[in-house]
Amino acid sequence: MAQFCWQMRGCDDEMQSRCPHNVPGATCPEDCYYSMCKRPTHQRAVGLDLLANPDVDRSAAVRDVCRACMFFINNGPVKKD
C-alpha cells in the first residue's frame, strides 16, 4: 500500500534507527533538516481558517511541517467523531 507524503519521515532507514524523534507518537520537528519538504505539492498554509481547521486529523502527520501544509490540510485525513 502506498504511503502519503505526511506519513513518511524525511530521513533514510539508517538515520531513523538512531533518530531521537523516531518513536511512536513523536513527530519530526520543523527545525530538523530532514523534515523539510521539497515536494511540488508543499505550500505553507496562511490564514487562521486553514491553520485552525478543526476537521483535519493532524495526528496523522509524522512531520510537524506537514501540519501547516495546504496539501495536507486539503487532502489529509479528517477527524472521525
SELUM-267684 format. One record per atom (N, C-alpha, C): residue in three letters; x negated, y, z. Coordinates in steps of 0.1 Angstrom, whole numbers, always signed. Layout:
% SELUM-267684
<pt aa="ALA" east="X" north="Y" up="Z"/>
...
This chain:
% SELUM-267684
<pt aa="MET" east="-8" north="-12" up="+0"/>
<pt aa="MET" east="+0" north="+0" up="+0"/>
<pt aa="MET" east="-9" north="+13" up="+0"/>
<pt aa="ALA" east="-6" north="+22" up="-8"/>
<pt aa="ALA" east="-14" north="+34" up="-9"/>
<pt aa="ALA" east="-11" north="+43" up="+3"/>
<pt aa="GLN" east="-22" north="+50" up="+7"/>
<pt aa="GLN" east="-21" north="+60" up="+18"/>
<pt aa="GLN" east="-19" north="+74" up="+13"/>
<pt aa="PHE" east="-12" north="+82" up="+20"/>
<pt aa="PHE" east="-10" north="+96" up="+17"/>
<pt aa="PHE" east="-23" north="+103" up="+22"/>
<pt aa="CYS" east="-26" north="+115" up="+16"/>
<pt aa="CYS" east="-38" north="+122" up="+20"/>
<pt aa="CYS" east="-38" north="+125" up="+35"/>
<pt aa="TRP" east="-27" north="+128" up="+41"/>
<pt aa="TRP" east="-27" north="+132" up="+55"/>
<pt aa="TRP" east="-29" north="+120" up="+64"/>
<pt aa="GLN" east="-29" north="+108" up="+59"/>
<pt aa="GLN" east="-32" north="+96" up="+66"/>
<pt aa="GLN" east="-46" north="+91" up="+66"/>
<pt aa="MET" east="-55" north="+99" up="+59"/>
<pt aa="MET" east="-69" north="+95" up="+57"/>
<pt aa="MET" east="-78" north="+105" up="+64"/>
<pt aa="ARG" east="-88" north="+99" up="+70"/>
<pt aa="ARG" east="-99" north="+108" up="+76"/>
<pt aa="ARG" east="-108" north="+111" up="+65"/>
<pt aa="GLY" east="-116" north="+122" up="+67"/>
<pt aa="GLY" east="-125" north="+126" up="+56"/>
<pt aa="GLY" east="-138" north="+120" up="+56"/>
<pt aa="CYS" east="-142" north="+112" up="+66"/>
<pt aa="CYS" east="-155" north="+106" up="+66"/>
<pt aa="CYS" east="-154" north="+91" up="+62"/>
<pt aa="ASP" east="-166" north="+86" up="+59"/>
<pt aa="ASP" east="-166" north="+72" up="+55"/>
<pt aa="ASP" east="-165" north="+62" up="+66"/>
<pt aa="ASP" east="-165" north="+49" up="+63"/>
<pt aa="ASP" east="-164" north="+39" up="+74"/>
<pt aa="ASP" east="-175" north="+39" up="+84"/>
<pt aa="GLU" east="-187" north="+41" up="+79"/>
<pt aa="GLU" east="-199" north="+42" up="+88"/>
<pt aa="GLU" east="-197" north="+53" up="+98"/>
<pt aa="MET" east="-194" north="+65" up="+93"/>
<pt aa="MET" east="-192" north="+76" up="+102"/>
<pt aa="MET" east="-181" north="+74" up="+112"/>
<pt aa="GLN" east="-170" north="+68" up="+107"/>
<pt aa="GLN" east="-158" north="+66" up="+116"/>
<pt aa="GLN" east="-162" north="+57" up="+127"/>
<pt aa="SER" east="-171" north="+48" up="+125"/>
<pt aa="SER" east="-175" north="+38" up="+135"/>
<pt aa="SER" east="-182" north="+45" up="+147"/>
<pt aa="ARG" east="-187" north="+58" up="+145"/>
<pt aa="ARG" east="-193" north="+65" up="+156"/>
<pt aa="ARG" east="-187" north="+78" up="+159"/>
<pt aa="CYS" east="-176" north="+81" up="+152"/>
<pt aa="CYS" east="-170" north="+94" up="+154"/>
<pt aa="CYS" east="-161" north="+95" up="+167"/>
<pt aa="PRO" east="-163" north="+105" up="+176"/>
<pt aa="PRO" east="-156" north="+106" up="+188"/>
<pt aa="PRO" east="-141" north="+108" up="+186"/>
<pt aa="HIS" east="-137" north="+113" up="+174"/>
<pt aa="HIS" east="-123" north="+116" up="+172"/>
<pt aa="HIS" east="-115" north="+104" up="+166"/>
<pt aa="ASN" east="-122" north="+93" up="+162"/>
<pt aa="ASN" east="-116" north="+82" up="+156"/>
<pt aa="ASN" east="-111" north="+72" up="+167"/>
<pt aa="VAL" east="-102" north="+77" up="+174"/>
<pt aa="VAL" east="-95" north="+69" up="+185"/>
<pt aa="VAL" east="-80" north="+70" up="+183"/>
<pt aa="PRO" east="-72" north="+60" up="+187"/>
<pt aa="PRO" east="-58" north="+62" up="+185"/>
<pt aa="PRO" east="-52" north="+74" up="+191"/>
<pt aa="GLY" east="-45" north="+82" up="+184"/>
<pt aa="GLY" east="-38" north="+94" up="+189"/>
<pt aa="GLY" east="-47" north="+106" up="+187"/>
<pt aa="ALA" east="-60" north="+105" up="+184"/>
<pt aa="ALA" east="-68" north="+117" up="+183"/>
<pt aa="ALA" east="-68" north="+121" up="+168"/>
<pt aa="THR" east="-69" north="+134" up="+166"/>
<pt aa="THR" east="-70" north="+139" up="+152"/>
<pt aa="THR" east="-84" north="+145" up="+150"/>
<pt aa="CYS" east="-87" north="+146" up="+137"/>
<pt aa="CYS" east="-99" north="+153" up="+133"/>
<pt aa="CYS" east="-97" north="+168" up="+135"/>
<pt aa="PRO" east="-105" north="+175" up="+143"/>
<pt aa="PRO" east="-104" north="+189" up="+145"/>
<pt aa="PRO" east="-107" north="+197" up="+132"/>
<pt aa="GLU" east="-101" north="+209" up="+130"/>
<pt aa="GLU" east="-103" north="+217" up="+119"/>
<pt aa="GLU" east="-118" north="+221" up="+117"/>
<pt aa="ASP" east="-125" north="+222" up="+128"/>
<pt aa="ASP" east="-139" north="+226" up="+126"/>
<pt aa="ASP" east="-149" north="+215" up="+122"/>
<pt aa="CYS" east="-144" north="+203" up="+121"/>
<pt aa="CYS" east="-152" north="+192" up="+116"/>
<pt aa="CYS" east="-154" north="+193" up="+101"/>
<pt aa="TYR" east="-167" north="+192" up="+97"/>
<pt aa="TYR" east="-170" north="+193" up="+82"/>
<pt aa="TYR" east="-162" north="+183" up="+74"/>
<pt aa="TYR" east="-160" north="+171" up="+79"/>
<pt aa="TYR" east="-154" north="+161" up="+72"/>
<pt aa="TYR" east="-139" north="+161" up="+71"/>
<pt aa="SER" east="-133" north="+170" up="+79"/>
<pt aa="SER" east="-118" north="+171" up="+79"/>
<pt aa="SER" east="-114" north="+182" up="+69"/>
<pt aa="MET" east="-123" north="+189" up="+63"/>
<pt aa="MET" east="-119" north="+198" up="+52"/>
<pt aa="MET" east="-112" north="+191" up="+41"/>
<pt aa="CYS" east="-102" north="+197" up="+35"/>
<pt aa="CYS" east="-95" north="+191" up="+24"/>
<pt aa="CYS" east="-99" north="+198" up="+11"/>
<pt aa="LYS" east="-104" north="+190" up="+1"/>
<pt aa="LYS" east="-108" north="+196" up="-12"/>
<pt aa="LYS" east="-98" north="+192" up="-23"/>
<pt aa="ARG" east="-87" north="+186" up="-19"/>
<pt aa="ARG" east="-77" north="+182" up="-29"/>
<pt aa="ARG" east="-70" north="+194" up="-36"/>
<pt aa="PRO" east="-66" north="+193" up="-48"/>
<pt aa="PRO" east="-60" north="+204" up="-55"/>
<pt aa="PRO" east="-46" north="+207" up="-49"/>
<pt aa="THR" east="-40" north="+197" up="-42"/>
<pt aa="THR" east="-27" north="+199" up="-37"/>
<pt aa="THR" east="-27" north="+207" up="-23"/>
<pt aa="HIS" east="-39" north="+209" up="-18"/>
<pt aa="HIS" east="-40" north="+215" up="-5"/>
<pt aa="HIS" east="-38" north="+230" up="-6"/>
<pt aa="GLN" east="-29" north="+236" up="+1"/>
<pt aa="GLN" east="-27" north="+250" up="+2"/>
<pt aa="GLN" east="-23" north="+254" up="+16"/>
<pt aa="ARG" east="-30" north="+263" up="+22"/>
<pt aa="ARG" east="-27" north="+267" up="+36"/>
<pt aa="ARG" east="-13" north="+273" up="+36"/>
<pt aa="ALA" east="-5" north="+269" up="+45"/>
<pt aa="ALA" east="+8" north="+275" up="+47"/>
<pt aa="ALA" east="+7" north="+288" up="+54"/>
<pt aa="VAL" east="+15" north="+297" up="+50"/>
<pt aa="VAL" east="+16" north="+310" up="+56"/>
<pt aa="VAL" east="+31" north="+313" up="+59"/>
<pt aa="GLY" east="+34" north="+320" up="+69"/>
<pt aa="GLY" east="+47" north="+323" up="+73"/>
<pt aa="GLY" east="+52" north="+314" up="+84"/>
<pt aa="LEU" east="+58" north="+320" up="+94"/>
<pt aa="LEU" east="+63" north="+312" up="+105"/>
<pt aa="LEU" east="+74" north="+302" up="+102"/>
<pt aa="ASP" east="+82" north="+304" up="+92"/>
<pt aa="ASP" east="+92" north="+295" up="+88"/>
<pt aa="ASP" east="+86" north="+282" up="+84"/>
<pt aa="LEU" east="+75" north="+282" up="+77"/>
<pt aa="LEU" east="+68" north="+269" up="+73"/>
<pt aa="LEU" east="+60" north="+263" up="+84"/>
<pt aa="LEU" east="+53" north="+271" up="+91"/>
<pt aa="LEU" east="+44" north="+266" up="+102"/>
<pt aa="LEU" east="+52" north="+261" up="+114"/>
<pt aa="ALA" east="+64" north="+266" up="+116"/>
<pt aa="ALA" east="+72" north="+262" up="+127"/>
<pt aa="ALA" east="+83" north="+253" up="+124"/>
<pt aa="ASN" east="+83" north="+248" up="+111"/>
<pt aa="ASN" east="+94" north="+239" up="+107"/>
<pt aa="ASN" east="+95" north="+227" up="+117"/>
<pt aa="PRO" east="+106" north="+226" up="+124"/>
<pt aa="PRO" east="+108" north="+216" up="+134"/>
<pt aa="PRO" east="+111" north="+202" up="+128"/>
<pt aa="ASP" east="+113" north="+201" up="+115"/>
<pt aa="ASP" east="+117" north="+188" up="+109"/>
<pt aa="ASP" east="+104" north="+180" up="+105"/>
<pt aa="VAL" east="+93" north="+186" up="+104"/>
<pt aa="VAL" east="+81" north="+179" up="+100"/>
<pt aa="VAL" east="+75" north="+171" up="+111"/>
<pt aa="ASP" east="+72" north="+158" up="+108"/>
<pt aa="ASP" east="+66" north="+149" up="+118"/>
<pt aa="ASP" east="+50" north="+151" up="+117"/>
<pt aa="ARG" east="+46" north="+161" up="+125"/>
<pt aa="ARG" east="+31" north="+164" up="+125"/>
<pt aa="ARG" east="+23" north="+153" up="+131"/>
<pt aa="SER" east="+29" north="+144" up="+138"/>
<pt aa="SER" east="+21" north="+133" up="+144"/>
<pt aa="SER" east="+16" north="+123" up="+133"/>
<pt aa="ALA" east="+21" north="+124" up="+121"/>
<pt aa="ALA" east="+17" north="+115" up="+110"/>
<pt aa="ALA" east="+3" north="+119" up="+104"/>
<pt aa="ALA" east="-1" north="+132" up="+107"/>
<pt aa="ALA" east="-14" north="+137" up="+101"/>
<pt aa="ALA" east="-25" north="+133" up="+111"/>
<pt aa="VAL" east="-36" north="+127" up="+105"/>
<pt aa="VAL" east="-48" north="+124" up="+113"/>
<pt aa="VAL" east="-58" north="+135" up="+113"/>
<pt aa="ARG" east="-56" north="+145" up="+105"/>
<pt aa="ARG" east="-65" north="+157" up="+105"/>
<pt aa="ARG" east="-56" north="+169" up="+108"/>
<pt aa="ASP" east="-62" north="+178" up="+117"/>
<pt aa="ASP" east="-55" north="+190" up="+121"/>
<pt aa="ASP" east="-52" north="+199" up="+109"/>
<pt aa="VAL" east="-61" north="+199" up="+99"/>
<pt aa="VAL" east="-60" north="+208" up="+88"/>
<pt aa="VAL" east="-47" north="+205" up="+80"/>
<pt aa="CYS" east="-43" north="+192" up="+80"/>
<pt aa="CYS" east="-31" north="+188" up="+73"/>
<pt aa="CYS" east="-18" north="+194" up="+79"/>
<pt aa="ARG" east="-18" north="+196" up="+91"/>
<pt aa="ARG" east="-6" north="+201" up="+98"/>
<pt aa="ARG" east="-2" north="+215" up="+94"/>
<pt aa="ALA" east="-11" north="+223" up="+88"/>
<pt aa="ALA" east="-8" north="+236" up="+83"/>
<pt aa="ALA" east="-9" north="+237" up="+68"/>
<pt aa="CYS" east="-8" north="+225" up="+61"/>
<pt aa="CYS" east="-9" north="+224" up="+47"/>
<pt aa="CYS" east="+5" north="+224" up="+41"/>
<pt aa="MET" east="+7" north="+233" up="+31"/>
<pt aa="MET" east="+21" north="+233" up="+24"/>
<pt aa="MET" east="+25" north="+220" up="+18"/>
<pt aa="PHE" east="+15" north="+213" up="+12"/>
<pt aa="PHE" east="+18" north="+200" up="+6"/>
<pt aa="PHE" east="+23" north="+190" up="+16"/>
<pt aa="PHE" east="+17" north="+190" up="+28"/>
<pt aa="PHE" east="+21" north="+181" up="+39"/>
<pt aa="PHE" east="+35" north="+185" up="+44"/>
<pt aa="ILE" east="+36" north="+198" up="+46"/>
<pt aa="ILE" east="+49" north="+203" up="+52"/>
<pt aa="ILE" east="+61" north="+200" up="+42"/>
<pt aa="ASN" east="+58" north="+202" up="+29"/>
<pt aa="ASN" east="+69" north="+199" up="+20"/>
<pt aa="ASN" east="+71" north="+185" up="+16"/>
<pt aa="ASN" east="+61" north="+176" up="+17"/>
<pt aa="ASN" east="+62" north="+163" up="+12"/>
<pt aa="ASN" east="+59" north="+152" up="+23"/>
<pt aa="GLY" east="+55" north="+156" up="+35"/>
<pt aa="GLY" east="+52" north="+147" up="+45"/>
<pt aa="GLY" east="+65" north="+141" up="+52"/>
<pt aa="PRO" east="+63" north="+133" up="+61"/>
<pt aa="PRO" east="+74" north="+126" up="+68"/>
<pt aa="PRO" east="+82" north="+136" up="+77"/>
<pt aa="VAL" east="+95" north="+133" up="+78"/>
<pt aa="VAL" east="+103" north="+142" up="+87"/>
<pt aa="VAL" east="+106" north="+134" up="+100"/>
<pt aa="LYS" east="+108" north="+142" up="+110"/>
<pt aa="LYS" east="+111" north="+135" up="+123"/>
<pt aa="LYS" east="+125" north="+128" up="+122"/>
<pt aa="LYS" east="+125" north="+117" up="+129"/>
<pt aa="LYS" east="+137" north="+109" up="+130"/>
<pt aa="LYS" east="+144" north="+112" up="+143"/>
<pt aa="ASP" east="+157" north="+113" up="+143"/>
<pt aa="ASP" east="+164" north="+116" up="+155"/>
<pt aa="ASP" east="+164" north="+105" up="+165"/>
